[in-house]
């Protein structure tokens, strides 16, 4: 379960759904590779402010639900996870390297999406759009009531 992360000047709850395909979409993630990746992720979370909430592997790709802090961009999180897990898989499962030409475990690409604790995009958009409505109701008939919404400006 995700938690609020308290730092000296911010409180955050940033979660990402990340998917990495194996290089060439090869079927190389077996039980041993799965174990190595998960153990490595535990070690990563001890060294970096990256919490692995869920890890789901398939034979040719892996899904992560991670939580981190604003200091780390999604790209930086991906770089950290990919580089360390690939190094450990090759070290602990040398037979995997023989199945891949070029010496890379992960494909260059990845998928990343933010995950909200409060709902989907429509819910958040509506919440943001309606900020200040209580304030506007108190001042009906004034200049504030006639303000345009963000979508009308765009």
Secondary structure, 3 states (H helix, E strand, C coil): CCCCEECCCCEECEEEEEEEEEHHHCCCCCHHHHHHHHHHHHHHHHHCCCEEEEEEECCCEEEEEEEECCCCCHHHHHHHHHHHHHHHHHHHCHHHHHHCCCCCCECCCCEEEEECCCCCHHHHHHHHHCCCHHHHHHCCCCHHHHCCCHHHHC
